[in-house]
Amino acid sequence: MMIGQETIQRIRDAARIEEVVGEFVTLKKRGASFQACCPFHNEKTPSFHVNPARGIFKCFGCGEAGDSVSFLMKHEHYSYPEALRYLARKYHIEIDEEQPSEEERQRQSERDALFHLTEFAQQYFADILYNDEEGRSVGLSYLHSRGLTDGVIRKFGLGYCKDEWTDFTDHARRSGYSDEVLTKTGLTVFKEEAGRAYDRFRARVMFPIFSISGRVLGFSGRVLTSGKQSAKYVNSPESDIYTKGNSLYGLYQARQAISRQDKCYLVEGNVDVVSMFMSGVENTVASCGTALTTQQIRLIKRYTTHVTVLYDGDAAGIKATLKAVDLLFAEGMHVRMVLFPDGDDPDSYAQKYGSEQLQRYLAEHEENFLLYRMRVAGDEIRRDPIRKAELENAIVHSIALVPDPLERSEYVVQCASIFAVSDQTLTTLVAKAIARQRQQPSQAAPAVTTGPDGPSVVSETPSPIQDGASAPQQAAPVGEVSPQEHKLISLLVCHGHQSIPAGRVADLIVKDLEDDELQFDHPVLQRIFNLFQQALQAGQPLPDANFFARTDDTAMRNMALEMLMSGYTISPRWKDKHIYVPTPEERLAADVVESVLSFKARKVEQRMQSVDMQLKTCTDEEVMFQLLAEKNELKKLHIAIGHGALHRIIT
């Protein structure tokens, strides 16, 4: 279902930024705005500001900025539709969703039927675990033997499927579920040639896999017998609501702890997740019966960029770690690791030594993954020098995947020291590896979000809004901002819609710069200017605070909202002392003229510097005379600008 644009606008108009933020952050009033310590980074001095008049927030410490919707998306990790629905409930706005096509209705109806059945199954298996003799004697006794308490068993919705061929299938049929839905969820397996059906998870402890919003996507069932004919774990097949590579076991239960602690522990098995949770390490997840995927990493990245990988201390565990870590590096994650003693995993270690010792072991044995790998490789080289090139190349490949250049440089220095090679040699190898990676066809997966109905591939366009819409993308860092450029764009952003005696501010500034064909050096400021230019040419409304708060261009959003938050108000104390201080509005006409002239003066100065540089190296007499003539004209132009002679804005 899609939320119509009119409904979205009503929700945004009703939302009061100070009320929305105030539910999660203690705000203190400061003049016309509010202040608080930022909820997005640790700080002692408040740098987080909320402006009710403009409906925006801005942290001057970490740079986060936006409106009510983007605050909820960042703070509560909602998708865009989830944030809108939250605000609609808060302000009692009925969501008028646009009618989907017949095909969309059919697909949604099928998905709803699958969700209804998986949730029905989870409740049934949980009931069998506690209220059926076989469930208690087999399933519950096994979970208790692993040290799991009833509280954590219920927290994760664990259950048991009886050791009968069609117990669950018969119960589901009696409750009105069709064979088609039973087949699509994979809960029942139908053998057409034999004309019979049976329960896929017969005689297994059931681990339900939840979406981020708490809906049951599928199951992982663990067999309790030691027979070689049965796989230890059986997972739900992929369906319209469940894709293994898009889900993480335990993320629903762990998401708040991950966000709060800014760290995620990644383990191999479902029992490891539940055992870690019970031991007080709640920020733990596992891949759902598959090797770690890019989509799963992006789910973790919604909550943190710090991952600590916990794997068995055996050779297979270390090998699995190596495969997962390169993917984590490629997604910009900071990776640490803990290796358990050979023969132990997180669950067995917790059972042997208890929760306090487990937490102590994690704290004392956690180390940077790449540095660990370098150290192990250094030991191997000393034992087998012939493998040096092979091991160096493997490390170089991992370093090349690290997106942050400063972090890469530090790894190069460390690696050079361990391998006894020069920094320059390794830097060259890493540069070549990066070049090779860029030449390869992109294998990046589409961005995936998990909304109320499970994982879905995001849309390229955010409007009209549909479940699974993408979160804003991070922009690349940009260079320094000159005061002249910043001031001029500030006037457009904050006062573009206002009028001075000569006309509307945006019209005057844009036309003046167009006439002289002037551009901004800073790319973000140029993009903002282009928006105003395009709006004026098309006769459309000018970009305002709401527009900038919603844009997916992160750099533009942060810069524009900082400008909007930076205005000042006149203290009434000046009036009490009979001292007159002009308001920003009263100074506006003079500010526009001065800012345009200052911007032009800077452009002339830049050109003069360029001419001077060319004169220093010029050997052609004719070209030299041309440059000297240009420099003379530039000096005259600079003097004229200084006298205010070159502006078209008449005050």
C-alpha positions as CSV (number, residue, x, y, z in Angstrom):
1,M,0.0,0.0,0.0
2,M,1.2,3.5,-0.8
3,I,0.6,6.6,1.3
4,G,-0.8,9.4,-0.8
5,Q,1.0,12.8,-1.1
6,E,-1.9,14.7,0.4
7,T,-1.8,12.5,3.5
8,I,2.0,12.8,3.8
9,Q,1.7,16.6,3.7
10,R,-1.1,16.5,6.4
11,I,1.2,14.4,8.6
12,R,4.2,16.7,8.2
13,D,2.1,19.8,8.8
14,A,0.7,18.4,12.0
15,A,4.0,17.2,13.4
16,R,5.6,19.5,16.0
17,I,9.3,18.9,16.0
18,E,9.7,19.8,19.7
19,E,7.0,17.3,20.7
20,V,8.4,14.5,18.5
21,V,12.0,15.0,19.6
22,G,10.9,15.7,23.2
23,E,9.5,12.1,23.5
24,F,13.1,10.8,23.3
25,V,15.3,13.7,24.4
26,T,15.1,16.1,27.3
27,L,14.9,19.5,25.7
28,K,15.6,22.8,27.4
29,K,14.2,26.0,26.0
30,R,16.7,28.6,24.9
31,G,15.1,31.7,23.5
32,A,12.9,30.7,20.5
33,S,14.5,27.3,20.2
34,F,15.4,24.2,22.3
35,Q,18.7,22.6,23.2
36,A,19.9,19.2,24.4
37,C,22.8,16.9,24.4
38,C,22.8,15.1,21.1
39,P,21.1,11.7,21.1
40,F,23.3,10.6,18.1
41,H,26.7,11.0,19.7
42,N,28.3,11.3,23.1
43,E,28.7,14.8,24.4
44,K,28.7,16.8,27.7
45,T,27.9,20.2,26.3
46,P,24.6,20.6,24.4
47,S,25.1,21.1,20.7
48,F,21.7,19.7,19.6
49,H,19.2,22.4,18.6
50,V,15.5,22.2,17.8
51,N,13.8,25.0,15.9
52,P,10.0,24.8,16.3
53,A,9.4,27.7,13.9
54,R,11.1,26.0,11.0
55,G,10.3,22.4,12.1
56,I,13.9,21.2,12.0
57,F,16.7,19.9,14.3
58,K,20.4,20.3,13.9
59,C,23.4,19.0,15.9
60,F,26.4,21.3,15.5
61,G,28.6,18.6,17.0
62,C,28.1,15.6,14.7
63,G,26.2,17.3,11.9
64,E,22.9,15.3,12.0
65,A,20.0,17.4,10.8
66,G,16.5,17.0,9.5
67,D,12.8,17.2,10.4
68,S,10.4,15.0,12.5
69,V,10.4,12.2,10.0
70,S,14.1,12.0,9.6
71,F,14.6,12.2,13.4
72,L,12.4,9.1,13.9
73,M,14.2,7.3,11.0
74,K,17.6,8.0,12.6
75,H,16.7,7.6,16.3
76,E,14.2,4.7,16.1
77,H,15.6,3.1,12.9
78,Y,12.2,3.3,11.2
79,S,11.8,3.1,7.5
80,Y,10.2,6.2,5.9
81,P,6.6,4.7,5.9
82,E,7.0,3.5,9.5
83,A,8.0,7.0,10.6
84,L,5.0,8.5,8.8
85,R,2.6,6.0,10.4
86,Y,4.1,6.7,13.8
87,L,3.4,10.4,13.4
88,A,-0.1,9.7,11.9
89,R,-1.0,7.7,15.1
90,K,0.5,10.3,17.4
91,Y,-1.5,13.2,15.8
92,H,-4.6,11.1,15.1
93,I,-4.4,11.4,11.3
94,E,-6.2,8.7,9.3
95,I,-3.9,7.4,6.6
96,D,-5.5,7.6,3.2
97,E,-3.5,5.1,1.3
98,E,-3.7,5.2,-2.5
99,Q,-5.6,2.2,-4.0
100,P,-3.2,-0.3,-5.4
101,S,-3.7,-2.1,-8.7
102,E,-5.4,-5.4,-8.9
103,E,-2.0,-7.1,-9.3
104,E,-0.6,-5.3,-6.2
105,R,-3.8,-6.2,-4.2
106,Q,-3.4,-9.8,-5.1
107,R,0.3,-9.8,-4.2
108,Q,-0.3,-8.1,-0.8
109,S,-3.2,-10.5,-0.1
110,E,-0.8,-13.4,-0.7
111,R,1.9,-11.9,1.5
112,D,-0.7,-11.3,4.3
113,A,-1.8,-14.9,4.1
114,L,1.8,-16.1,4.5
115,F,2.4,-13.8,7.5
116,H,-0.9,-15.0,9.1
117,L,0.2,-18.6,8.8
118,T,3.8,-18.1,10.1
119,E,2.5,-16.2,13.1
120,F,-0.1,-18.8,13.7
121,A,2.6,-21.5,13.5
122,Q,4.9,-19.7,15.9
123,Q,2.1,-19.5,18.5
124,Y,1.2,-23.1,18.0
125,F,4.8,-24.4,18.4
126,A,5.3,-22.2,21.5
127,D,2.1,-23.6,23.0
128,I,3.2,-27.2,22.3
129,L,6.6,-26.5,24.0
130,Y,4.9,-25.8,27.3
131,N,1.4,-27.4,27.2
132,D,2.1,-30.7,25.5
133,E,3.6,-33.7,27.2
134,E,6.1,-34.4,24.3
135,G,6.8,-30.7,24.0
136,R,7.8,-30.5,27.7
137,S,9.7,-33.8,27.9
138,V,11.6,-33.4,24.7
139,G,11.8,-29.8,23.5
140,L,11.6,-27.9,26.8
141,S,13.9,-30.3,28.6
142,Y,16.5,-29.8,25.8
143,L,16.4,-26.0,26.0
144,H,16.6,-26.1,29.8
145,S,19.6,-28.5,29.5
146,R,21.3,-25.8,27.4
147,G,20.9,-23.5,30.3
148,L,18.1,-21.4,28.8
149,T,15.6,-19.9,31.1
150,D,11.8,-19.7,30.5
151,G,12.2,-15.9,30.2
152,V,14.6,-16.0,27.3
153,I,12.8,-18.9,25.7
154,R,9.6,-16.8,25.6
155,K,11.6,-13.6,24.6
156,F,12.7,-15.4,21.4
157,G,9.4,-17.2,20.8
158,L,11.0,-20.7,20.8
159,G,8.8,-23.7,20.3
160,Y,8.6,-27.4,19.4
161,C,7.1,-29.3,16.4
162,K,5.9,-32.8,17.5
163,D,7.4,-36.0,16.2
164,E,4.3,-36.8,14.1
165,W,4.1,-36.7,10.4
166,T,1.2,-34.3,10.0
167,D,0.4,-32.9,13.5
168,F,0.9,-29.2,12.5
169,T,-0.5,-29.6,9.0
170,D,-3.7,-31.2,10.3
171,H,-4.1,-28.4,12.9
172,A,-3.5,-25.7,10.3
173,R,-6.0,-27.3,7.9
174,R,-8.6,-27.5,10.7
175,S,-8.0,-23.8,11.4
176,G,-8.8,-22.9,7.8
177,Y,-5.4,-22.6,6.2
178,S,-5.1,-23.8,2.6
179,D,-2.6,-26.3,1.2
180,E,-1.3,-23.6,-1.1
181,V,-0.3,-21.3,1.8
182,L,1.2,-24.3,3.7
183,T,3.3,-25.1,0.7
184,K,4.4,-21.5,0.0
185,T,5.6,-21.0,3.6
186,G,7.4,-24.4,3.5
187,L,5.8,-25.5,6.8
188,T,4.3,-28.4,5.0
189,V,6.0,-30.6,2.3
190,F,3.7,-32.1,-0.3
191,K,4.8,-35.3,-2.2
192,E,2.6,-35.2,-5.3
193,E,3.8,-38.6,-6.6
194,A,3.0,-40.2,-3.3
195,G,-0.2,-38.1,-2.7
196,R,0.8,-37.3,0.9
197,A,2.0,-34.4,3.0
198,Y,4.2,-34.1,6.1
199,D,5.5,-31.5,8.5
200,R,8.9,-30.1,7.4
201,F,10.0,-29.5,11.0
202,R,8.8,-32.7,12.5
203,A,10.6,-33.5,15.9
204,R,12.5,-30.2,16.0
205,V,13.0,-27.3,18.4
206,M,11.7,-24.3,16.6
207,F,13.5,-20.9,16.3
208,P,11.3,-18.3,14.6
209,I,13.0,-15.7,12.5
210,F,11.5,-12.2,13.0
211,S,11.6,-9.1,10.9
212,I,12.8,-5.9,12.4
213,S,9.2,-5.0,13.2
214,G,8.5,-8.3,14.9
215,R,6.7,-10.3,12.2
216,V,7.5,-14.0,11.7
217,L,9.3,-14.5,8.4
218,G,10.2,-18.2,8.7
219,F,11.8,-20.8,11.0
220,S,14.9,-22.6,11.7
221,G,14.4,-26.1,13.3
222,R,17.0,-28.0,15.2
223,V,16.8,-31.8,15.4
224,L,17.4,-33.4,18.8
225,T,18.5,-36.8,17.8
226,S,22.1,-37.7,16.8
227,G,21.2,-39.7,13.7
228,K,23.2,-39.0,10.6
229,Q,20.2,-39.1,8.2
230,S,18.8,-35.8,9.5
231,A,20.4,-32.4,9.0
232,K,21.1,-30.7,12.3
233,Y,19.2,-27.6,11.2
234,V,16.4,-27.2,8.7
235,N,15.4,-23.7,7.5
236,S,12.3,-22.4,5.9
237,P,12.6,-22.3,2.1
238,E,12.6,-18.8,0.5
239,S,9.2,-17.3,-0.1
240,D,7.5,-14.0,-0.9
241,I,8.1,-13.0,2.8
242,Y,11.4,-14.7,3.6
243,T,14.9,-14.5,1.9
244,K,17.7,-16.1,3.9
245,G,20.3,-13.6,2.8
246,N,18.2,-10.6,3.8
247,S,17.5,-11.6,7.4
248,L,19.5,-11.9,10.6
249,Y,18.5,-14.2,13.4
250,G,18.0,-12.3,16.7
251,L,18.1,-8.8,15.1
252,Y,14.6,-8.0,16.3
253,Q,15.6,-8.7,19.9
254,A,19.1,-7.2,19.6
255,R,18.4,-4.0,17.6
256,Q,18.0,-1.6,20.6
257,A,21.1,-3.0,22.4
258,I,23.2,-2.7,19.2
259,S,22.2,0.9,18.8
260,R,22.7,1.7,22.4
261,Q,26.1,0.1,22.7
262,D,27.2,1.0,19.1
263,K,28.4,-2.6,18.6
264,C,27.1,-5.8,17.1
265,Y,28.4,-9.3,18.0
266,L,28.1,-11.7,15.0
267,V,28.0,-15.4,15.8
268,E,27.4,-18.6,13.8
269,G,24.3,-20.3,15.4
270,N,20.9,-19.5,16.7
271,V,21.6,-21.1,20.1
272,D,24.7,-18.9,20.4
273,V,22.5,-15.8,20.0
274,V,20.0,-16.9,22.6
275,S,22.8,-18.0,25.0
276,M,24.7,-14.7,24.6
277,F,21.4,-12.8,25.2
278,M,20.8,-14.7,28.4
279,S,24.4,-14.0,29.5
280,G,23.7,-10.3,29.3
281,V,25.3,-9.8,25.8
282,E,22.1,-8.7,24.1
283,N,23.6,-7.1,21.0
284,T,24.2,-10.4,19.2
285,V,22.9,-11.7,15.8
286,A,23.6,-14.7,13.5
287,S,23.2,-15.2,9.8
288,C,20.2,-17.4,9.0
289,G,21.8,-20.6,7.9
290,T,23.9,-19.0,5.2
291,A,27.2,-17.3,4.7
292,L,27.1,-13.6,5.6
293,T,25.7,-11.5,2.8
294,T,26.0,-7.8,1.8
295,Q,22.3,-7.4,2.5
296,Q,22.7,-8.7,6.1
297,I,25.6,-6.4,6.7
298,R,23.5,-3.4,5.6
299,L,20.8,-4.4,8.1
300,I,23.5,-4.3,10.9
301,K,24.7,-0.9,9.5
302,R,21.3,0.6,10.2
303,Y,22.3,0.4,13.9
304,T,26.1,0.5,14.0
305,T,29.3,0.3,12.0
306,H,31.2,-1.7,14.6
307,V,31.1,-5.5,14.4
308,T,32.9,-8.0,16.5
309,V,32.9,-11.5,14.9
310,L,32.8,-14.4,17.3
311,Y,33.5,-17.8,15.8
312,D,34.7,-21.2,16.9
313,G,38.4,-21.5,17.5
314,D,38.7,-24.4,15.1
315,A,40.1,-24.2,11.5
316,A,36.5,-24.1,10.0
317,G,35.5,-21.2,12.3
318,I,38.6,-19.2,11.3
319,K,38.0,-19.8,7.6
320,A,34.4,-18.7,7.9
321,T,35.6,-15.5,9.7
322,L,38.0,-14.7,6.8
323,K,35.2,-14.9,4.2
324,A,32.8,-12.7,6.2
325,V,35.3,-10.0,7.1
326,D,36.2,-8.9,3.6
327,L,32.5,-8.3,3.0
328,L,32.3,-6.3,6.2
329,F,35.3,-4.1,5.2
330,A,33.8,-3.5,1.7
331,E,30.7,-2.1,3.4
332,G,32.7,0.3,5.6
333,M,32.4,-1.6,8.8
334,H,35.0,-1.5,11.6
335,V,35.8,-5.1,12.4
336,R,37.1,-6.7,15.5
337,M,37.1,-10.4,16.5
338,V,37.2,-12.8,19.4
339,L,38.4,-16.4,18.9
340,F,37.2,-18.9,21.5
341,P,39.5,-21.7,22.7
342,D,39.5,-24.7,20.3
343,G,36.4,-26.8,20.9
344,D,34.4,-24.0,22.3
345,D,31.7,-21.6,20.9
346,P,29.9,-18.8,22.7
347,D,27.2,-21.1,23.9
348,S,29.5,-23.8,25.3
349,Y,31.8,-21.3,26.8
350,A,28.9,-19.6,28.6
351,Q,27.7,-23.0,29.9
352,K,31.1,-23.9,31.2
353,Y,32.1,-20.6,32.9
354,G,29.0,-18.5,33.3
355,S,27.9,-15.1,32.1
356,E,30.4,-13.0,34.0
357,Q,33.3,-15.0,32.8
358,L,31.9,-14.8,29.2
359,Q,31.7,-11.1,29.3
360,R,35.2,-10.8,30.8
361,Y,36.6,-13.1,28.1
362,L,35.0,-11.0,25.3
363,A,36.4,-7.8,26.8
364,E,39.9,-9.2,27.3
365,H,40.3,-11.1,24.0
366,E,38.7,-8.7,21.5
367,E,41.2,-7.4,18.9
368,N,41.3,-5.6,15.6
369,F,40.7,-8.3,12.9
370,L,43.3,-7.1,10.4
371,L,46.0,-6.6,13.0
372,Y,45.3,-10.2,14.2
373,R,45.5,-11.5,10.7
374,M,48.8,-9.7,10.1
375,R,50.3,-11.1,13.3
376,V,49.2,-14.7,12.4
377,A,50.5,-14.2,8.8
378,G,53.8,-13.0,10.3
379,D,54.1,-16.2,12.4
380,E,53.3,-18.3,9.3
381,I,56.0,-16.5,7.2
382,R,58.6,-17.3,9.9
383,R,57.7,-20.9,9.7
384,D,57.3,-21.1,5.9
385,P,59.0,-18.1,4.1
386,I,57.8,-19.5,0.7
387,R,54.2,-18.4,1.5
388,K,55.2,-14.8,2.1
389,A,54.0,-13.4,-1.2
390,E,50.7,-15.4,-0.9
391,L,50.0,-14.1,2.6
392,E,51.0,-10.5,1.7
393,N,48.6,-10.5,-1.2
394,A,45.8,-11.8,0.9
395,I,46.3,-9.0,3.5
396,V,46.7,-6.4,0.8
397,H,43.4,-7.5,-0.7
398,S,41.6,-6.9,2.7
399,I,43.3,-3.6,3.3
400,A,42.2,-2.4,-0.2
401,L,38.6,-3.1,0.8
402,V,38.8,-0.6,3.7
403,P,37.0,2.6,2.3
404,D,38.5,5.1,4.8
405,P,41.9,6.3,3.4
406,L,43.3,7.2,6.9
407,E,42.4,3.8,8.3
408,R,44.0,2.2,5.2
409,S,47.2,4.1,5.7
410,E,47.5,3.0,9.3
411,Y,47.0,-0.7,8.3
412,V,49.7,-0.2,5.7
413,V,52.2,1.0,8.3
414,Q,51.4,-1.8,10.7
415,C,51.6,-4.4,7.9
416,A,54.9,-3.1,6.6
417,S,56.4,-3.4,10.1
418,I,55.2,-7.0,10.6
419,F,56.2,-8.2,7.1
420,A,59.5,-6.2,7.1
421,V,58.8,-4.4,3.8
422,S,58.7,-0.6,3.1
423,D,55.6,1.5,3.5
424,Q,55.9,2.6,-0.1
425,T,55.9,-0.9,-1.5
426,L,52.8,-1.8,0.4
427,T,51.1,1.5,-0.5
428,T,51.7,0.7,-4.2
429,L,50.4,-2.8,-3.9
430,V,47.2,-1.6,-2.1
431,A,46.7,1.1,-4.8
432,K,46.9,-1.6,-7.5
433,A,44.5,-3.8,-5.6
434,I,42.0,-0.8,-5.3
435,A,42.4,-0.2,-9.1
436,R,41.6,-3.8,-9.8
437,Q,38.5,-3.8,-7.6
438,R,37.2,-0.7,-9.4
439,Q,37.7,-2.3,-12.8
440,Q,35.6,-5.3,-11.8
441,P,31.9,-5.2,-12.6
442,S,30.0,-4.0,-9.5
443,Q,28.5,-6.9,-7.6
444,A,26.8,-4.7,-5.1
445,A,23.4,-5.9,-4.0
446,P,20.4,-3.6,-4.2
447,A,19.7,-1.7,-0.9
448,V,17.4,-3.7,1.3
449,T,15.3,-2.4,4.1
450,T,13.0,-4.3,6.5
451,G,9.7,-2.7,7.0
452,P,6.6,-4.0,8.7
453,D,6.2,-6.7,6.0
454,G,9.8,-8.0,6.0
455,P,12.7,-7.3,3.7
456,S,12.2,-5.5,0.4
457,V,14.4,-3.9,-2.3
458,V,14.1,-0.1,-2.0
459,S,12.7,2.2,-4.7
460,E,14.8,4.7,-6.5
461,T,12.1,7.4,-6.0
462,P,10.8,8.3,-2.5
463,S,7.4,9.5,-3.5
464,P,4.7,8.4,-3.4
465,I,5.9,6.5,-0.4
466,Q,5.7,2.7,-0.2
467,D,6.9,0.3,2.5
468,G,10.6,-0.3,2.2
469,A,11.5,3.2,0.9
470,S,15.2,4.0,1.1
471,A,16.9,6.0,3.8
472,P,19.0,9.0,2.7
473,Q,22.3,8.1,1.2
474,Q,25.5,9.5,2.7
475,A,27.3,12.1,0.6
476,A,31.0,12.2,0.0
477,P,32.9,14.8,2.0
478,V,33.5,18.1,0.4
479,G,36.1,20.9,0.7
480,E,36.3,24.1,2.7
481,V,33.6,26.7,2.4
482,S,34.6,30.3,1.7
483,P,32.8,32.9,3.9
484,Q,31.6,34.8,0.8
485,E,30.0,31.8,-0.8
486,H,28.5,30.6,2.5
487,K,26.9,34.0,3.2
488,L,25.4,34.4,-0.3
489,I,23.8,30.9,-0.2
490,S,22.7,31.6,3.4
491,L,20.7,34.6,2.2
492,L,19.0,32.4,-0.5
493,V,18.2,29.6,2.0
494,C,17.0,31.8,4.9
495,H,15.6,34.8,3.1
496,G,15.1,33.9,-0.5
497,H,11.3,34.2,-0.3
498,Q,11.5,37.7,1.4
499,S,11.3,41.0,-0.4
500,I,13.5,44.1,-0.2
501,P,12.7,47.4,-2.0
502,A,14.3,46.2,-5.2
503,G,12.4,42.9,-5.3
504,R,12.4,39.3,-4.0
505,V,15.8,38.3,-2.6
506,A,16.1,35.0,-4.6
507,D,15.2,36.8,-7.9
508,L,17.8,39.5,-7.4
509,I,20.7,37.3,-6.3
510,V,20.1,34.6,-9.0
511,K,19.7,37.1,-11.8
512,D,22.8,39.1,-10.8
513,L,25.0,36.0,-10.8
514,E,23.4,34.7,-14.0
515,D,24.2,38.0,-15.8
516,D,27.9,37.7,-14.9
517,E,27.9,33.9,-15.4
518,L,29.4,33.3,-12.0
519,Q,29.7,29.9,-10.4
520,F,30.4,28.6,-6.8
521,D,33.6,26.8,-6.1
522,H,32.0,24.6,-3.4
523,P,29.9,21.8,-5.1
524,V,27.3,21.6,-2.4
525,L,26.7,25.4,-2.5
526,Q,26.5,25.2,-6.3
527,R,23.8,22.5,-6.0
528,I,21.8,24.7,-3.6
529,F,22.1,27.6,-6.0
530,N,21.0,25.4,-8.9
531,L,17.8,24.5,-7.0
532,F,16.8,28.1,-6.6
533,Q,17.8,28.9,-10.2
534,Q,15.7,25.9,-11.5
535,A,12.7,26.9,-9.3
536,L,12.7,30.4,-10.6
537,Q,13.0,29.3,-14.2
538,A,10.1,26.9,-13.9
539,G,8.0,29.3,-11.8
540,Q,7.8,26.8,-8.9
541,P,7.9,27.4,-5.2
542,L,11.4,28.1,-3.8
543,P,13.1,25.4,-1.7
544,D,12.3,25.9,2.0
545,A,13.2,24.3,5.3
546,N,10.8,21.4,4.7
547,F,12.4,20.7,1.3
548,F,16.0,20.7,2.8
549,A,14.9,18.5,5.8
550,R,13.6,15.8,3.4
551,T,16.3,15.8,0.7
552,D,18.3,12.6,0.2
553,D,21.4,14.7,-0.5
554,T,23.0,14.5,3.0
555,A,25.7,17.1,2.5
556,M,23.1,19.6,1.1
557,R,20.7,18.9,3.9
558,N,23.2,19.3,6.7
559,M,24.6,22.6,5.2
560,A,21.2,24.2,4.5
561,L,19.8,23.3,7.9
562,E,22.8,24.6,9.7
563,M,22.3,27.9,7.9
564,L,18.6,27.9,8.9
565,M,19.5,27.2,12.5
566,S,22.2,29.9,12.7
567,G,20.0,32.9,12.8
568,Y,20.0,35.2,15.8
569,T,17.2,36.9,17.8
570,I,17.5,40.3,19.5
571,S,17.6,40.2,23.3
572,P,15.0,42.4,24.9
573,R,17.7,43.7,27.3
574,W,19.1,46.0,24.5
575,K,15.7,47.7,24.4
576,D,15.7,48.1,28.2
577,K,19.1,49.9,27.9
578,H,17.7,52.1,25.0
579,I,20.2,50.6,22.6
580,Y,18.9,49.9,19.1
581,V,20.1,46.8,17.4
582,P,18.8,46.1,13.8
583,T,17.2,42.8,13.2
584,P,18.3,40.5,10.4
585,E,15.2,41.5,8.4
586,E,16.0,45.2,8.8
587,R,19.6,44.5,7.6
588,L,18.5,42.3,4.8
589,A,18.7,44.8,1.9
590,A,22.2,45.9,2.9
591,D,23.3,42.3,3.5
592,V,22.2,41.3,0.0
593,V,24.2,44.1,-1.7
594,E,27.3,43.6,0.5
595,S,27.2,39.8,0.0
596,V,26.9,40.0,-3.8
597,L,29.8,42.5,-4.0
598,S,31.9,40.5,-1.6
599,F,31.3,37.3,-3.7
600,K,32.3,39.1,-6.9
601,A,35.4,40.7,-5.3
602,R,36.5,37.2,-4.3
603,K,36.1,35.9,-7.9
604,V,38.2,38.8,-9.2
605,E,40.9,38.1,-6.5
606,Q,41.0,34.4,-7.5
607,R,41.4,35.4,-11.2
608,M,44.2,37.9,-10.3
609,Q,46.0,35.2,-8.3
610,S,45.7,32.9,-11.3
611,V,47.1,35.5,-13.6
612,D,50.1,36.1,-11.2
613,M,50.9,32.4,-11.2
614,Q,50.9,32.4,-15.1
615,L,53.1,35.4,-15.2
616,K,55.7,33.7,-13.1
617,T,56.2,30.9,-15.5
618,C,55.4,32.7,-18.8
619,T,58.2,32.9,-21.4
620,D,56.1,34.1,-24.4
621,E,56.3,37.9,-24.7
622,E,53.0,38.3,-26.5
623,V,51.1,36.2,-23.9
624,M,52.9,38.1,-21.1
625,F,51.5,41.4,-22.4
626,Q,48.0,39.9,-22.6
627,L,48.2,38.7,-19.0
628,L,49.5,42.1,-17.8
629,A,46.6,43.9,-19.6
630,E,44.1,41.5,-18.0
631,K,45.7,42.1,-14.6
632,N,45.2,45.9,-15.1
633,E,41.6,45.4,-16.0
634,L,41.0,43.1,-13.0
635,K,42.5,45.7,-10.7
636,K,40.1,48.4,-12.0
637,L,37.3,46.0,-11.6
638,H,38.3,45.2,-8.0
639,I,38.4,48.9,-7.2
640,A,35.0,49.5,-8.8
641,I,33.5,46.6,-6.7
642,G,35.1,48.0,-3.6
643,H,33.3,51.3,-4.3
644,G,30.0,49.5,-4.8
645,A,29.8,50.5,-8.4
646,L,29.2,47.0,-9.8
647,H,25.9,45.7,-8.5
648,R,22.5,45.7,-10.1
649,I,20.5,45.6,-6.9
650,I,19.0,49.1,-6.3
651,T,18.1,49.7,-2.7
